[in-house]
Amino acid sequence: MSDNKIGTMAWLDISVDNATEVKSFYEDVIGWKSENIAMGDYDDYAMLEPANNEAVAGVCHAKGVNKDLPPAWLPYFLVADIEASLNAVRANGGKLVTEIKFMGSDKYAVIKDPAGAACAIYQKIAQ
């Protein structure tokens, strides 16, 4: 989704109780295809652009690693240093919704800005 530039949106997903139904909704409404993503005892879904099968979003079950995420579309913005960004969130009137979580070796956290709008900050870890 992103060209990996700091400040760009790296990913977009939604976590809901009825992910299978919501996945089907977006397949029918937007024309996305879906690909199952194994999460242990259940599957989440990568939503694919129909023309080239590029993953453009995720529809996730609100359980496991996503159990504390709000049921709203959540953009993930790339940051250079997640710890520095979290310090800036606190210093500028924002709030942490989650602590730092890991996706492979990458790090992310869900935050709220001073108005209460949620997003995630995401740091890619070079390998």
DRENDO-195032 format. One record per residue (C-alpha): x, y, z. Coordinates in Angstrom, 1 decimal. Layout:
REM residues N
ATOM      c1      c2      c3
ATOM       X       Y       Z
...
REM end
This chain:
REM residues 127
ATOM      c1      c2      c3
ATOM     0.0     0.0     0.0
ATOM     2.8     2.5     0.9
ATOM     6.0     3.2    -0.8
ATOM     7.6     3.1     2.7
ATOM     8.1     6.8     3.1
ATOM     7.9     8.2     6.6
ATOM     4.5    10.0     7.0
ATOM     2.6     8.0     4.5
ATOM    -0.1     5.6     5.2
ATOM     1.3     2.1     5.3
ATOM    -1.9     0.1     5.8
ATOM    -5.6     0.4     6.5
ATOM    -7.7    -2.1     8.4
ATOM   -10.8    -2.6    10.4
ATOM   -11.4    -4.9    13.4
ATOM   -14.9    -6.1    14.0
ATOM   -16.8    -9.0    15.7
ATOM   -18.3   -10.2    12.3
ATOM   -15.2   -10.0    10.1
ATOM   -16.5   -12.7     7.6
ATOM   -19.7   -10.8     7.0
ATOM   -17.9    -7.4     6.8
ATOM   -15.4    -8.9     4.3
ATOM   -18.2   -10.1     2.1
ATOM   -19.8    -6.7     2.3
ATOM   -16.7    -4.9     1.0
ATOM   -16.3    -7.6    -1.7
ATOM   -19.8    -6.9    -3.0
ATOM   -19.8    -3.1    -2.5
ATOM   -16.2    -2.1    -3.6
ATOM   -15.3    -5.1    -5.7
ATOM   -12.3    -6.2    -3.5
ATOM   -11.2    -9.8    -3.5
ATOM   -10.1   -11.4    -0.3
ATOM    -7.3   -13.6     0.8
ATOM    -7.3   -15.5     4.1
ATOM    -4.6   -14.7     6.6
ATOM    -4.1   -17.4     9.2
ATOM    -4.2   -16.1    12.8
ATOM    -4.0   -19.4    14.6
ATOM    -7.5   -20.8    15.2
ATOM    -9.2   -18.2    12.9
ATOM    -8.5   -16.3     9.7
ATOM    -8.5   -12.5     9.1
ATOM    -8.6   -11.2     5.6
ATOM    -6.4    -9.2     3.3
ATOM    -8.6    -7.2     0.8
ATOM    -7.1    -7.2    -2.7
ATOM    -7.5    -4.7    -5.4
ATOM    -9.3    -6.6    -8.2
ATOM    -7.1    -5.4   -11.1
ATOM    -3.8    -6.6    -9.8
ATOM    -4.5    -8.5    -6.6
ATOM    -2.5    -6.0    -4.5
ATOM    -3.4    -6.0    -0.8
ATOM    -5.0    -2.6     0.0
ATOM    -6.7    -3.2     3.3
ATOM    -7.5    -5.7     6.0
ATOM   -10.7    -6.9     7.6
ATOM    -9.9    -8.5    11.0
ATOM   -11.7   -10.2    13.8
ATOM   -11.8    -8.2    17.0
ATOM   -10.0   -10.9    19.0
ATOM    -6.4   -12.0    19.6
ATOM    -4.0    -9.2    18.9
ATOM    -6.9    -7.0    17.7
ATOM    -9.2    -7.5    20.7
ATOM    -8.7    -3.9    22.0
ATOM    -9.0    -2.1    18.7
ATOM   -12.0     0.1    17.9
ATOM   -14.5    -1.0    15.2
ATOM   -13.6     1.7    12.7
ATOM   -11.3     1.9     9.7
ATOM    -7.8     2.5    11.2
ATOM    -5.0     4.0     9.1
ATOM    -1.4     3.0    10.0
ATOM     1.1     5.9     9.4
ATOM     4.8     5.2     9.0
ATOM     7.1     6.8    11.6
ATOM    10.9     6.8    11.9
ATOM    11.0     6.1    15.6
ATOM     7.9     4.7    17.3
ATOM     9.1     5.5    20.9
ATOM     9.8     9.1    20.0
ATOM     6.4     9.4    18.3
ATOM     4.7     7.9    21.4
ATOM     6.4    10.5    23.5
ATOM     5.2    13.2    21.1
ATOM     1.6    11.8    21.4
ATOM     1.7    12.2    25.2
ATOM     3.4    15.6    25.1
ATOM     0.8    17.0    22.6
ATOM    -2.4    15.9    24.3
ATOM    -2.9    12.6    22.6
ATOM    -3.5     9.2    24.3
ATOM    -2.3     5.7    23.8
ATOM    -5.1     3.2    23.0
ATOM    -2.6     0.3    23.0
ATOM     0.9    -0.3    24.0
ATOM     3.5    -1.1    21.3
ATOM     2.5    -4.3    19.5
ATOM     4.6    -6.3    17.0
ATOM     3.8    -7.6    13.5
ATOM     6.8    -9.7    12.7
ATOM     9.7    -7.5    13.7
ATOM     7.8    -4.2    12.9
ATOM     6.2    -2.2    15.7
ATOM     2.9    -0.4    15.9
ATOM     0.6     1.3    18.4
ATOM    -2.9     2.7    18.3
ATOM    -3.2     6.3    19.4
ATOM    -5.9     9.0    19.7
ATOM    -5.2    12.6    18.8
ATOM    -6.4    15.5    21.1
ATOM    -9.8    15.5    19.3
ATOM   -10.2    11.7    20.0
ATOM    -9.7    10.4    16.5
ATOM    -7.9     7.1    16.4
ATOM    -5.0     6.0    14.1
ATOM    -2.0     3.8    14.4
ATOM     1.7     4.6    14.1
ATOM     3.9     2.0    12.5
ATOM     7.6     1.6    12.4
ATOM     9.2    -0.8     9.8
ATOM    12.3    -2.5    11.3
ATOM    15.0    -3.0     8.7
ATOM    16.1    -6.6     8.4
REM end
